[in-house]
Amino acid sequence: MSEPQAGYLGLAPFLRASLGEGDLPALARQWLDRAGREDTAAAWMNLATALLCLGQTQTALAAQREALSRARTYALPGPDEPAPRLLLLALPGPLSANTPLDCLLEGQGLQLVVHFVDPAVPLAEALPEHDALMLVMGVSEAALPVLAALQERLAAWPRPVLNPPAAIRRTERATLSRLLADAPGVLMPPTRRVPRALLESAAAAGAWPEGLEAPPFLLRPPDSQGGHGLARIGTAAELAAYLAAQPEGEFFLTRYVDYAGPDGRFRKIRVALVGGQAFPVHLAVSEHWMVHYVNAGMYGDAAKRAEEAAFFRAFPEFAQRHAPALSALSERLGLDYVCVDLAETADGRLLIFEADPAMVAHAMEPGAEFAYRREGIAPLREAFVGWVRVRREGWG
């Protein structure tokens, strides 16, 4: 059993730099130099993380492979005093592959150790001592066979296992839509995988055959994140243009639901569920139906930030109003920690876009104008640490 590698910084400092509190390209150059001089696993992994934040994915994954050829287990910066050790099982890959818990939990009373599993032989090696184990990988085409293997491997694990493999697999989009089909207060239109050939025939014929959702509908490749490859299709011509730009052999298809508010703007909410309790992560307000916090104009619009601040303050009322829906989400997913992207519909239901344990939750935006986010996300941090302690102390 090898001790975790020291010196790994995780995502937090690089994300902070990408948000304006530092020089991300300079950090990447620094770690490129150090990886060349020191040739340590931690230096290569820090370089990989910086490059991933810069969008240099292929170069970053090559650096990540260099790191993993030297070590698979890394200790993240943690508290000076003794604290429970939470071992995080991660999957090699891009930033979207795993939950960046360090971005949420900096200085929050847990020792975080990351172990990158070998997809070919998950957990063949001995792991370092830990008080609890948590899977931090989300669902992806690469993760599904690993999760299946880990389900058997962790069945009789001698420590608490948070976010067990079977529960993570429920967040696959098609599975999730079936799981929530009759959940009270919830709307998630059926999502299914459709082969490219069926879509091509519809685009060519200019008609929608039986078994294919009539427009408008949404299409996305199976492993897309952050809106990459996501499109709203309204006509056969739009479908043909989409397929010409997307090479994948199959796609997720779901009915489009117009969730614009009375003012024509779209509001996407991110909520975290910890041990069954809901906490606010963010509210993004946008003029476009495809909403992401980083492109919704939140950074430059004081009125939008004021609306988000009001959302944080009023979240207890939001949670009470949607208590049956949030309870159903928590119970049916069965995850210790998960983020859910959703919106409120005109008829008062929660429109679910996705649930994913690998979504990022943080309040790292610099400046006094985002102080409300740092204050608003504090209860989530405290609840997460408290839940780990509850699971640890209640084991056995």
C-alpha positions as CSV (number, residue, x, y, z in Angstrom):
1,M,0.0,0.0,0.0
2,S,1.6,3.3,-1.1
3,E,1.0,6.6,0.7
4,P,-1.0,9.3,-1.3
5,Q,1.2,11.6,-3.3
6,A,1.6,15.1,-1.7
7,G,1.7,18.3,-3.7
8,Y,-1.5,17.7,-5.8
9,L,-3.6,20.9,-5.7
10,G,-6.8,19.7,-7.1
11,L,-9.1,21.9,-9.3
12,A,-9.7,24.7,-6.8
13,P,-6.7,27.1,-7.4
14,F,-7.0,26.7,-11.2
15,L,-10.7,27.3,-11.2
16,R,-10.2,30.4,-9.1
17,A,-7.6,31.6,-11.5
18,S,-10.0,31.0,-14.5
19,L,-12.6,33.1,-12.7
20,G,-10.2,36.1,-12.6
21,E,-8.3,35.7,-9.4
22,G,-5.0,34.9,-10.9
23,D,-3.3,34.2,-14.2
24,L,-4.3,30.8,-15.5
25,P,-1.9,30.7,-18.5
26,A,1.0,31.7,-16.2
27,L,0.0,28.9,-13.8
28,A,0.0,26.4,-16.6
29,R,3.5,27.6,-17.8
30,Q,4.7,27.3,-14.2
31,W,3.6,23.7,-13.9
32,L,4.9,22.8,-17.3
33,D,8.3,23.9,-16.1
34,R,8.0,22.1,-12.8
35,A,6.8,18.9,-14.5
36,G,9.9,19.0,-16.7
37,R,12.3,19.7,-13.8
38,E,10.8,17.6,-11.0
39,D,9.1,14.8,-13.0
40,T,6.8,14.0,-10.1
41,A,3.3,12.6,-10.3
42,A,1.8,15.7,-8.5
43,A,3.5,18.1,-10.9
44,W,2.2,16.3,-13.9
45,M,-1.3,16.1,-12.5
46,N,-1.3,19.8,-11.6
47,L,-0.2,20.6,-15.2
48,A,-3.0,18.4,-16.5
49,T,-5.6,20.3,-14.4
50,A,-4.3,23.7,-15.6
51,L,-4.4,22.6,-19.2
52,L,-7.9,21.2,-18.8
53,C,-9.1,24.6,-17.5
54,L,-7.5,26.2,-20.5
55,G,-9.4,23.9,-22.8
56,Q,-6.3,22.1,-24.1
57,T,-7.9,18.7,-23.6
58,Q,-5.7,16.3,-25.6
59,T,-2.4,17.8,-24.2
60,A,-4.0,17.8,-20.7
61,L,-5.0,14.1,-20.9
62,A,-1.5,13.2,-22.1
63,A,-0.1,15.0,-19.0
64,Q,-2.6,13.2,-16.9
65,R,-1.5,9.8,-18.2
66,E,2.1,10.8,-17.3
67,A,1.0,11.4,-13.8
68,L,-1.0,8.2,-13.5
69,S,2.0,6.2,-14.7
70,R,3.7,7.3,-11.6
71,A,0.9,7.3,-9.0
72,R,-2.8,6.8,-8.8
73,T,-3.5,8.2,-5.3
74,Y,-3.1,11.9,-4.3
75,A,-3.7,13.8,-1.1
76,L,-5.5,17.2,-1.5
77,P,-4.6,20.2,0.7
78,G,-6.5,19.8,4.0
79,P,-6.9,21.0,7.5
80,D,-3.9,21.0,9.8
81,E,-5.7,19.3,12.7
82,P,-6.8,15.7,12.6
83,A,-9.9,15.2,10.5
84,P,-11.8,12.3,9.0
85,R,-10.2,11.0,5.8
86,L,-12.6,10.7,2.8
87,L,-11.2,8.6,0.0
88,L,-12.6,9.7,-3.4
89,L,-12.7,7.2,-6.2
90,A,-12.3,9.2,-9.5
91,L,-12.1,8.2,-13.2
92,P,-9.3,9.5,-15.4
93,G,-10.5,11.9,-18.0
94,P,-11.7,15.5,-18.4
95,L,-13.0,17.8,-15.7
96,S,-16.6,16.7,-16.3
97,A,-15.7,13.1,-15.3
98,N,-15.6,13.7,-11.6
99,T,-17.0,15.8,-8.7
100,P,-14.5,18.5,-7.9
101,L,-15.3,18.4,-4.2
102,D,-12.2,20.4,-3.3
103,C,-13.9,23.4,-4.9
104,L,-16.7,23.1,-2.4
105,L,-14.8,21.9,0.7
106,E,-11.7,24.0,1.0
107,G,-10.8,24.2,4.7
108,Q,-14.0,22.4,5.8
109,G,-12.7,19.8,8.2
110,L,-12.1,16.8,5.9
111,Q,-8.9,15.2,4.6
112,L,-9.6,14.5,1.0
113,V,-7.6,11.8,-0.9
114,V,-8.3,11.1,-4.6
115,H,-7.7,7.7,-6.1
116,F,-7.9,7.5,-9.9
117,V,-9.2,4.0,-10.6
118,D,-7.7,2.0,-13.4
119,P,-10.7,1.4,-15.8
120,A,-9.2,-1.9,-16.9
121,V,-8.9,-3.4,-13.4
122,P,-10.8,-1.2,-10.9
123,L,-9.4,-1.4,-7.3
124,A,-6.9,-4.2,-8.0
125,E,-4.4,-2.4,-5.8
126,A,-4.5,-1.8,-2.1
127,L,-6.0,1.6,-1.0
128,P,-4.8,3.9,1.7
129,E,-6.5,3.9,5.1
130,H,-9.7,5.9,5.1
131,D,-12.8,6.6,7.3
132,A,-15.2,6.6,4.4
133,L,-15.1,6.1,0.7
134,M,-17.0,8.1,-1.9
135,L,-17.4,7.6,-5.6
136,V,-17.0,11.0,-7.4
137,M,-17.4,9.9,-11.0
138,G,-20.5,10.8,-12.9
139,V,-22.2,8.7,-15.5
140,S,-20.5,8.5,-18.9
141,E,-19.9,5.9,-21.6
142,A,-16.5,5.3,-20.1
143,A,-17.8,5.2,-16.5
144,L,-20.6,2.7,-17.0
145,P,-18.5,-0.5,-17.1
146,V,-16.3,0.8,-14.3
147,L,-19.4,1.5,-12.2
148,A,-20.6,-2.1,-12.9
149,A,-17.3,-3.5,-11.8
150,L,-17.1,-1.4,-8.7
151,Q,-20.6,-2.4,-7.6
152,E,-19.4,-5.9,-7.1
153,R,-16.1,-4.8,-5.6
154,L,-17.6,-2.5,-3.0
155,A,-20.5,-4.7,-2.0
156,A,-18.9,-5.7,1.3
157,W,-16.5,-2.8,1.8
158,P,-15.3,-2.4,5.4
159,R,-16.0,1.4,5.5
160,P,-19.1,3.5,4.6
161,V,-19.5,3.9,0.8
162,L,-21.1,7.2,-0.3
163,N,-22.7,7.6,-3.7
164,P,-22.6,3.8,-4.4
165,P,-22.2,2.7,-8.0
166,A,-25.8,1.5,-8.5
167,A,-27.1,4.9,-7.5
168,I,-24.8,6.8,-9.8
169,R,-26.0,4.7,-12.7
170,R,-29.5,5.9,-12.1
171,T,-28.5,9.4,-13.2
172,E,-28.0,8.3,-16.8
173,R,-30.4,10.6,-18.7
174,A,-32.8,7.9,-20.1
175,T,-32.8,6.0,-16.8
176,L,-33.4,9.2,-14.8
177,S,-36.4,10.2,-17.0
178,R,-38.0,6.8,-16.4
179,L,-37.2,7.0,-12.7
180,L,-39.0,10.4,-12.3
181,A,-41.9,9.7,-14.7
182,D,-44.5,9.7,-12.0
183,A,-42.7,11.6,-9.3
184,P,-44.9,14.2,-7.6
185,G,-44.3,17.8,-8.5
186,V,-41.7,16.8,-11.2
187,L,-41.6,17.1,-14.9
188,M,-38.9,15.3,-16.9
189,P,-40.0,14.4,-20.4
190,P,-39.0,10.9,-21.5
191,T,-35.5,10.8,-22.7
192,R,-34.2,8.0,-24.9
193,R,-31.3,7.1,-27.2
194,V,-32.1,7.2,-30.9
195,P,-29.9,5.9,-33.6
196,R,-28.5,8.3,-36.2
197,A,-30.1,6.3,-39.0
198,L,-33.6,7.1,-37.7
199,L,-32.8,10.8,-37.5
200,E,-31.3,10.8,-41.0
201,S,-34.4,9.2,-42.5
202,A,-36.6,11.8,-40.8
203,A,-34.4,14.6,-42.0
204,A,-34.4,13.3,-45.6
205,A,-38.2,12.6,-45.7
206,G,-39.1,15.9,-43.9
207,A,-41.5,13.9,-41.7
208,W,-41.5,12.4,-38.3
209,P,-42.0,8.6,-38.3
210,E,-43.8,6.7,-35.6
211,G,-41.5,6.4,-32.6
212,L,-39.8,9.7,-33.1
213,E,-40.7,12.7,-31.0
214,A,-42.3,15.5,-33.0
215,P,-40.5,18.8,-32.9
216,P,-39.6,20.8,-31.0
217,F,-37.2,18.5,-29.3
218,L,-33.7,18.5,-27.9
219,L,-30.8,16.4,-29.2
220,R,-27.4,15.9,-27.7
221,P,-24.6,13.3,-28.0
222,P,-24.4,10.7,-25.2
223,D,-21.4,12.1,-23.4
224,S,-21.9,15.8,-24.0
225,Q,-21.6,18.2,-21.1
226,G,-21.9,21.9,-20.7
227,G,-24.2,22.2,-23.7
228,H,-21.7,20.9,-26.2
229,G,-23.6,19.3,-29.0
230,L,-27.0,20.3,-27.5
231,A,-29.5,21.7,-29.9
232,R,-33.2,22.5,-30.2
233,I,-34.7,21.0,-33.4
234,G,-37.8,22.5,-34.9
235,T,-37.7,21.5,-38.5
236,A,-36.3,18.8,-40.8
237,A,-33.9,21.3,-42.2
238,E,-32.6,22.1,-38.7
239,L,-32.2,18.3,-38.1
240,A,-30.3,17.8,-41.3
241,A,-27.9,20.7,-40.4
242,Y,-27.4,19.3,-36.9
243,L,-26.5,15.9,-38.2
244,A,-24.1,17.3,-40.7
245,A,-22.2,18.9,-37.8
246,Q,-22.4,16.0,-35.3
247,P,-20.7,12.7,-36.2
248,E,-22.0,10.5,-33.4
249,G,-23.9,7.3,-34.1
250,E,-26.7,7.9,-31.6
251,F,-28.2,10.8,-29.6
252,F,-30.3,11.5,-26.5
253,L,-33.7,12.9,-27.6
254,T,-36.2,14.6,-25.3
255,R,-39.2,16.9,-25.8
256,Y,-38.4,20.6,-25.5
257,V,-40.3,22.3,-22.7
258,D,-40.6,26.1,-22.9
259,Y,-39.7,27.3,-19.4
260,A,-39.4,31.1,-20.1
261,G,-40.8,33.3,-17.3
262,P,-43.4,36.1,-17.9
263,D,-40.5,38.4,-18.8
264,G,-39.2,36.1,-21.5
265,R,-36.1,35.2,-19.6
266,F,-35.0,31.6,-18.7
267,R,-34.0,30.7,-15.1
268,K,-32.0,27.6,-14.4
269,I,-31.5,26.6,-10.8
270,R,-28.8,24.3,-9.4
271,V,-29.7,22.5,-6.2
272,A,-27.6,20.1,-4.2
273,L,-29.0,17.2,-2.2
274,V,-27.0,16.1,0.8
275,G,-28.4,13.2,2.8
276,G,-31.9,14.1,1.5
277,Q,-31.7,17.8,2.3
278,A,-31.8,20.4,-0.4
279,F,-29.4,23.4,-0.6
280,P,-29.0,26.2,-3.2
281,V,-26.0,26.2,-5.5
282,H,-26.8,28.9,-8.0
283,L,-29.5,30.6,-10.1
284,A,-28.6,31.7,-13.6
285,V,-30.8,34.1,-15.5
286,S,-30.5,34.2,-19.3
287,E,-32.2,35.5,-22.4
288,H,-31.4,32.2,-24.1
289,W,-33.1,28.8,-23.5
290,M,-29.7,27.0,-23.1
291,V,-28.6,28.4,-19.8
292,H,-25.1,28.1,-18.2
293,Y,-23.9,30.3,-15.4
294,V,-20.7,31.3,-17.2
295,N,-22.5,32.6,-20.3
296,A,-25.8,33.9,-18.8
297,G,-24.4,37.4,-18.2
298,M,-24.4,37.0,-14.4
299,Y,-20.9,38.5,-14.1
300,G,-21.8,41.8,-15.8
301,D,-25.4,42.3,-14.8
302,A,-26.0,43.6,-11.2
303,A,-29.8,43.0,-11.6
304,K,-29.3,39.4,-12.3
305,R,-27.0,39.0,-9.4
306,A,-29.6,40.7,-7.2
307,E,-32.1,38.2,-8.3
308,E,-29.8,35.3,-7.5
309,A,-29.1,36.8,-4.1
310,A,-32.8,37.0,-3.4
311,F,-33.1,33.4,-4.5
312,F,-30.5,32.3,-1.9
313,R,-32.4,34.3,0.8
314,A,-35.8,32.8,-0.1
315,F,-34.5,29.2,-0.6
316,P,-36.3,27.9,2.5
317,E,-39.6,28.9,1.0
318,F,-38.6,27.4,-2.4
319,A,-37.7,24.1,-0.7
320,Q,-40.9,24.1,1.3
321,R,-43.0,24.8,-1.8
322,H,-41.3,22.0,-3.7
323,A,-40.9,19.6,-0.7
324,P,-42.7,16.6,-2.3
325,A,-40.6,16.9,-5.5
326,L,-37.3,17.3,-3.8
327,S,-38.1,14.4,-1.5
328,A,-39.0,12.2,-4.4
329,L,-35.7,13.2,-6.2
330,S,-33.6,12.3,-3.1
331,E,-35.4,9.0,-2.4
332,R,-35.4,7.8,-6.0
333,L,-31.8,8.7,-6.7
334,G,-30.5,7.2,-3.4
335,L,-27.3,9.3,-3.6
336,D,-25.6,10.9,-0.6
337,Y,-24.6,13.9,-2.7
338,V,-25.9,15.0,-6.0
339,C,-26.5,18.3,-7.9
340,V,-29.7,18.8,-9.9
341,D,-30.3,21.3,-12.6
342,L,-33.9,22.4,-12.9
343,A,-36.4,25.2,-13.5
344,E,-39.8,26.1,-12.2
345,T,-42.6,25.6,-14.7
346,A,-45.6,27.9,-15.1
347,D,-47.8,25.3,-13.4
348,G,-45.5,25.0,-10.4
349,R,-43.6,21.8,-11.1
350,L,-39.9,21.3,-11.2
351,L,-38.6,20.8,-14.7
352,I,-35.6,18.5,-14.4
353,F,-32.8,18.9,-16.9
354,E,-30.3,16.5,-15.3
355,A,-29.0,15.1,-12.0
356,D,-25.3,14.5,-11.8
357,P,-23.0,13.8,-8.9
358,A,-20.1,15.2,-10.9
359,M,-21.5,18.8,-11.3
360,V,-19.4,21.5,-9.8
361,A,-20.7,23.5,-6.8
362,H,-18.6,26.4,-5.6
363,A,-18.6,30.1,-4.7
364,M,-15.2,31.1,-5.9
365,E,-16.1,34.2,-7.8
366,P,-13.9,37.0,-6.5
367,G,-15.1,40.4,-5.4
368,A,-17.6,41.9,-3.0
369,E,-20.3,41.7,-5.6
370,F,-20.3,37.9,-5.1
371,A,-20.2,37.8,-1.3
372,Y,-23.8,36.7,-1.3
373,R,-22.8,33.5,-3.1
374,R,-20.0,32.7,-0.6
375,E,-22.5,33.2,2.2
376,G,-25.3,31.4,0.5
377,I,-23.3,28.2,-0.2
378,A,-21.9,27.9,3.3
379,P,-24.8,25.8,4.6
380,L,-24.1,23.2,1.8
381,R,-20.4,22.9,2.8
382,E,-21.4,22.4,6.5
383,A,-24.1,19.9,5.6
384,F,-21.7,17.8,3.5
385,V,-19.1,17.6,6.2
386,G,-21.8,16.8,8.8
387,W,-23.2,14.1,6.6
388,V,-19.8,12.4,6.1
389,R,-19.4,12.4,9.9
390,V,-22.9,10.9,10.4
391,R,-22.2,8.1,7.9
392,R,-18.8,7.5,9.5
393,E,-20.1,7.4,13.1
394,G,-23.2,5.4,12.2
395,W,-21.2,2.6,10.4
396,G,-21.6,-0.8,11.9
